[in-house]
């Protein structure tokens, strides 16, 4: 039996594409393997969002290509954003590659495998703005009781630093009925927490229904029996509506958690970034959310070292972080991406400056996070069990405050055996900068 190895790089949206392709291949009778030397075909679903992601993708292609000599590998297929953006360069500079699929051509994965196994080269690049495909059948690879539901493809924002619209196309929502069917499939296969993802979730439905329909989608999803948690990621602040906030507040299945990437706080930088909001509007949105949902957890992401950013603007961002006290915060150093407007901006910063500013932001956020976690001692949180750490004799759990893979954990000691996927109440007894420690109630 032909065995296929998948390497999925980049974001959770890319992971959904990988799971869909795995499902299509399994339906055709192909076996999936995690053993490199057993693979007849390797598929690398690539990322090219920033420079480091491109490097990782290229390194994986080169490394997997060596299996043609050291393993039983017959063919190497490259899919995803790097494939969409650099097709010609891949063909010219990476001769180990046998097939390339663009970002909207995941449905061609079976044909690609058949062609390369027949000794042929293959490529497929469909219209980048074609309607976002919907697939119910997937191979769930998270290894936990959490699954991602991609509700839209592409982006219309055209931020000056971002290449996504050129490799993923315009914003295209997936029809609501299709998403409900997908969610039911996930829950029927053991998923109890669904994370909604898209380049921007807050605009869901505008292109299909003429209005923002994320609140309605949340209501529809919450009707699914055995679905415990719904988590919303990637909400642009200027698109967050009062209706959405009320739905998060009042729907018991929706986690009081919003991932809201602001990228910066200073109006001069926001304008140069092509962002559609201002510092004052961000502050008002955050204040309203916290007023209506006092236990809300806000995560944001920032870019530091953007072209033209001054020391004064960097210090203003530090002051904003100190004042706002985001519960969760991540920082990217600005990555110069060709074919983006920001690549041609004056006053590009050195890597040393960008890294220094990033370190200063993260050091401050560590202090903020420490203080916020200290305030959790004595409180009770509902958590889901994700695994057991044998050396520490502790169970690793997550609360509504923690998105999978990016946030902290709640560690719990229990003489009673706990099973992965269990929900339980935990009283917080200890803490550190990013994690909490508690005991079963």
C-alpha positions in Angstrom: 0.0 0.0 0.0 1.3 3.5 -0.9 2.2 5.4 2.2 2.0 9.2 2.4 3.7 11.5 4.8 2.3 15.0 5.4 4.3 18.0 6.7 2.0 20.9 7.6 3.7 24.2 8.2 2.5 27.7 9.2 -0.9 28.6 10.6 -3.9 26.7 11.8 -5.7 27.6 8.6 -3.0 25.8 6.7 -3.5 22.8 9.1 -7.2 22.6 8.1 -6.1 22.4 4.4 -3.7 19.6 5.3 -6.4 17.7 7.2 -8.8 18.1 4.2 -6.1 16.7 1.8 -5.4 13.8 4.2 -9.1 13.0 4.2 -9.3 13.0 0.4 -6.3 10.7 0.2 -7.6 8.3 2.8 -10.9 8.1 0.9 -9.0 6.8 -2.1 -7.3 4.1 0.0 -3.9 5.7 0.6 -2.2 5.0 3.9 -0.9 7.9 6.1 2.4 7.5 7.9 4.5 9.5 10.3 7.7 7.5 9.5 9.9 9.4 7.0 11.7 6.4 5.7 8.4 4.5 5.1 6.9 7.3 2.9 6.4 6.7 -0.8 5.1 10.3 -1.2 5.8 13.3 0.9 3.4 16.3 0.8 4.7 19.6 2.3 2.0 22.2 2.9 4.1 25.3 3.1 3.9 28.9 4.5 5.5 32.1 3.3 3.9 34.7 5.6 7.3 36.0 6.9 10.9 35.4 6.0 11.4 32.7 8.7 8.4 30.8 7.5 9.8 30.8 3.9 13.1 29.5 5.3 11.4 26.7 7.2 9.4 25.7 4.2 12.5 25.6 1.9 14.5 23.7 4.5 11.8 21.1 4.8 11.6 20.6 1.0 15.4 20.1 0.8 15.4 17.7 3.9 12.5 15.6 2.7 14.0 15.5 -0.8 17.0 13.6 0.6 14.6 10.7 1.4 14.8 9.8 -2.3 18.2 8.5 -1.5 17.9 7.4 2.1 14.3 6.1 2.2 11.8 4.7 -0.2 10.5 8.1 -1.3 9.3 8.2 -4.9 7.8 11.7 -5.1 7.7 15.1 -3.3 4.7 17.4 -3.6 4.7 21.0 -2.5 1.4 22.8 -1.7 0.3 26.0 0.1 1.4 29.6 0.2 5.1 29.1 -0.8 3.9 27.0 -3.8 1.4 29.7 -4.8 3.9 32.6 -4.5 7.1 31.0 -5.8 6.0 28.4 -8.4 8.7 29.2 -11.0 11.5 29.4 -8.5 10.6 26.1 -7.0 10.6 24.4 -10.4 14.0 26.1 -11.2 15.8 25.7 -7.9 14.4 22.7 -6.2 14.7 19.8 -8.6 13.6 17.3 -5.9 10.0 18.6 -6.2 7.7 16.6 -8.5 4.4 18.4 -8.1 3.1 21.9 -7.0 -0.4 22.8 -6.0 -1.6 26.4 -5.4 -3.6 27.5 -2.4 -7.0 26.9 -4.1 -6.1 23.6 -5.6 -6.1 21.3 -2.5 -8.9 19.2 -4.1 -6.3 18.1 -6.8 -4.1 16.3 -4.2 -5.3 12.8 -5.3 -4.7 13.5 -9.0 -1.3 15.0 -8.0 -0.3 11.8 -6.1 -1.5 9.6 -9.0 0.5 11.6 -11.5 3.8 11.7 -9.6 3.6 8.0 -8.9 3.3 7.4 -12.6 6.6 9.3 -13.0 5.1 12.6 -14.3 5.5 16.1 -13.1 2.3 17.9 -12.1 1.1 21.3 -11.3 -2.4 22.8 -10.6 -3.2 26.4 -9.9 -6.9 27.3 -9.9 -8.4 30.8 -9.8 -7.1 32.3 -6.6 -10.6 33.9 -6.0 -12.7 30.8 -6.6 -15.4 30.2 -4.0 -13.9 28.7 -0.8 -14.4 24.9 -1.0 -16.1 23.1 1.8 -15.2 19.6 2.9 -16.9 17.7 5.7 -14.4 14.7 5.7 -11.1 15.4 7.3 -8.3 13.6 9.1 -8.2 15.3 12.5 -4.5 15.7 13.4 -4.6 17.8 16.6 -4.3 14.7 18.8 -6.6 16.3 21.3 -10.3 17.1 21.7 -9.9 20.4 19.9 -10.4 21.1 16.2 -10.2 24.1 13.9 -13.1 25.3 11.7 -12.0 27.6 8.9 -14.9 29.8 8.2 -13.5 31.9 5.3 -10.6 32.1 2.9 -8.5 35.1 1.8 -8.5 38.7 2.9 -9.6 42.1 1.5 -7.6 44.3 4.0 -4.4 44.7 2.0 -2.2 45.8 4.9 1.0 47.2 3.5 3.2 44.6 5.1 1.2 41.5 4.2 1.3 39.2 1.2 -1.8 37.1 2.1 -4.2 38.6 -0.4 -1.8 37.8 -3.2 -1.4 34.2 -2.2 -4.9 33.5 -0.7 -7.1 35.8 -2.8 -10.0 38.0 -1.7 -12.2 37.3 1.3 -14.6 34.4 0.7 -16.9 33.1 3.4 -17.8 29.4 3.5 -21.6 28.9 3.5 -23.1 28.7 7.0 -24.9 25.3 6.4 -21.6 23.8 5.2 -19.8 25.0 8.4 -22.5 23.6 10.6 -22.1 20.2 8.8 -18.4 20.4 9.2 -18.7 21.2 12.9 -21.1 18.3 13.4 -18.5 16.0 11.7 -15.8 17.2 14.1 -18.0 16.7 17.2 -19.1 13.3 16.0 -15.4 12.4 15.8 -14.7 13.4 19.4 -14.0 17.1 19.2 -15.5 19.1 22.1 -13.8 22.5 21.5 -13.9 24.2 18.1 -11.7 27.2 17.3 -13.1 29.4 14.5 -10.3 30.6 12.2 -9.9 32.7 9.1 -7.6 35.5 8.1 -10.3 37.6 9.7 -13.3 36.0 11.4 -15.2 39.2 12.2 -16.2 39.8 8.5 -17.7 36.4 8.1 -20.7 36.4 5.8 -20.4 39.9 4.4 -19.6 38.6 0.9 -22.3 35.9 0.9 -25.1 37.5 2.9 -24.4 41.2 2.7 -23.9 41.5 6.5 -21.7 40.3 9.3 -23.0 36.9 10.3 -20.5 35.7 12.9 -23.1 36.1 15.7 -25.6 34.0 13.8 -23.0 31.3 13.1 -22.1 31.2 16.8 -25.8 30.6 17.6 -26.1 27.8 15.0 -22.9 26.1 16.2 -23.9 26.3 19.8 -26.9 24.2 19.1 -24.7 21.2 18.4 -25.0 18.7 21.2 -21.7 17.6 22.9 -19.9 20.7 21.6 -18.6 22.3 24.8 -16.5 25.3 23.8 -16.4 27.7 20.8 -13.4 29.9 20.6 -13.0 32.9 18.2 -9.6 33.8 16.8 -8.4 36.7 14.6 -11.0 39.5 15.2 -9.9 42.8 13.7 -10.8 45.5 16.2 -12.6 47.8 13.8 -15.0 45.0 12.7 -16.1 43.9 16.2 -19.7 44.8 16.6 -21.9 45.2 19.7 -24.0 42.3 18.4 -20.9 40.1 18.4 -19.9 41.2 21.9 -23.4 40.5 23.2 -23.4 37.0 21.6 -20.1 36.2 23.3 -21.4 37.5 26.6 -24.7 35.6 26.5 -23.9 32.3 24.7 -22.7 29.8 27.3 -20.8 27.8 24.8 -18.7 30.7 23.5 -15.5 31.2 25.4 -14.9 34.6 26.9 -11.8 35.0 24.8 -11.1 37.2 21.8 -7.9 37.1 19.7 -7.7 40.7 18.4 -4.5 41.5 16.5 -3.9 45.3 16.6 -0.3 45.2 15.3 0.5 48.7 16.8 -1.2 51.4 18.8 0.2 54.6 17.3 -1.9 56.3 14.6 1.1 57.2 12.4 2.2 53.5 12.3 -1.3 52.1 11.9 -1.8 54.4 8.9 1.4 53.3 7.3 0.5 49.7 7.9 -2.8 50.3 6.1 -4.8 49.4 9.2 -8.4 50.7 9.3 -8.5 51.9 12.9 -7.0 54.3 15.3 -5.6 54.2 18.8 -8.7 55.9 20.3 -11.0 53.4 18.5 -9.0 50.4 19.8 -9.2 51.8 23.3 -12.9 52.3 23.1 -13.5 48.8 21.7 -11.4 47.2 24.5 -13.2 49.3 27.2 -16.6 48.3 25.9 -15.7 44.6 25.7 -14.4 44.6 29.2 -17.4 46.5 30.5 -19.8 44.0 29.0 -17.7 40.9 29.7 -15.6 41.5 32.8 -13.9 38.1 32.7 -12.9 38.4 29.0 -9.5 37.3 28.0 -7.9 39.5 25.2 -5.0 38.3 23.1 -3.3 40.5 20.7 -0.3 40.4 18.3 2.0 43.2 17.5 4.6 44.1 14.9 7.7 45.9 16.1 10.4 47.6 14.0 8.0 48.7 11.2 9.7 51.0 8.7 9.8 54.5 10.0 8.9 53.5 13.6 10.6 55.9 16.0 12.0 55.3 19.5 9.2 57.5 20.7 6.5 55.4 19.0 8.1 52.2 20.4 8.0 53.7 23.9 4.3 54.7 23.3 3.5 51.1 22.5 5.2 50.0 25.7 3.1 52.5 27.6 -0.1 51.3 25.9 0.7 47.7 26.8 1.4 48.6 30.4 -1.9 50.6 30.5 -4.1 48.1 28.6 -2.8 44.9 30.3 -3.6 42.4 27.5 -4.0 38.9 29.0 -2.1 37.4 26.1 0.3 39.1 23.7 2.7 38.0 21.0 5.2 40.1 19.0 6.6 39.7 15.5 9.6 41.6 14.3 8.8 43.3 11.0 9.6 41.1 8.1 10.3 42.8 4.7 8.3 41.0 2.1 8.8 41.6 -1.6 5.8 42.7 -3.6 4.3 44.5 -0.5 4.1 48.3 -0.3 6.0 48.4 3.0 9.1 46.8 1.3 9.6 50.1 -0.5 9.2 52.3 2.6 12.1 54.4 3.8 13.8 54.0 7.2 14.0 50.2 7.3 15.3 49.1 10.7 18.2 46.7 11.4 17.5 43.2 12.8 19.3 44.2 16.0 16.9 47.1 16.6 13.8 45.1 15.8 14.9 42.3 18.1 15.8 44.7 20.9 12.4 46.3 20.7 10.7 42.9 20.6 12.6 41.8 23.7 11.6 45.0 25.6 7.9 44.4 24.7 8.0 40.7 25.8 9.8 41.6 29.1 7.0 44.1 29.9 4.3 41.6 28.9 5.9 39.0 31.2 5.4 41.4 34.1 1.8 42.1 33.1 1.1 38.4 32.7 2.7 37.7 36.1 0.4 40.2 37.8 -2.7 39.0 36.0 -1.9 35.3 36.9 -1.3 36.3 40.6 -4.9 37.7 40.7 -6.2 34.2 39.7 -5.0 32.5 42.9 -8.1 31.3 44.8 -10.4 31.4 41.8 -12.0 28.3 40.2 -11.7 27.6 36.5 -13.3 24.9 34.3 -10.5 23.2 32.4 -10.2 20.5 29.8 -7.5 17.8 30.3 -5.0 17.5 27.5 -2.4 15.0 28.8 -0.2 13.8 31.6 3.4 14.8 32.4 5.0 11.8 34.0 8.1 13.5 35.3 6.1 16.2 37.0 3.2 14.0 38.0 0.9 16.6 36.8 -2.0 16.8 34.3 -1.7 19.4 31.6 -5.0 21.3 31.1 -6.4 24.4 29.4 -9.1 26.8 30.6 -11.2 29.1 28.5 -8.3 31.6 28.9 -5.9 29.5 26.9 -6.0 29.0 23.1 -4.3 25.7 22.0 -0.7 25.9 21.0 -0.2 29.6 21.7 -1.2 30.3 25.3 -0.4 28.9 28.7 -1.7 25.8 30.6 -3.2 24.9 33.9 -1.3 22.2 35.6 -3.2 20.0 38.0 -2.1 17.3 40.4 -4.7 14.6 41.1 -4.5 11.2 42.7 -7.6 10.3 40.8 -6.9 9.3 37.2 -8.1 11.9 34.8 -8.7 11.2 31.1 -7.8 13.4 28.2 -10.9 15.3 27.1 -12.4 15.4 30.6 -13.7 18.7 31.9 -13.3 19.5 35.6 -13.3 22.4 38.0 -9.9 23.5 39.3 -9.0 25.9 42.1 -5.9 27.9 41.3 -3.2 27.7 44.1 0.0 28.8 42.4 1.2 30.6 39.3 4.1 31.7 37.2 4.5 34.2 34.3 2.5 32.2 31.8 0.9 29.2 33.5 -1.4 28.4 36.4 -1.2 25.5 38.9 -4.3 24.2 40.7 -6.1 21.4 42.4 -9.3 19.6 41.5 -12.3 20.9 43.3 
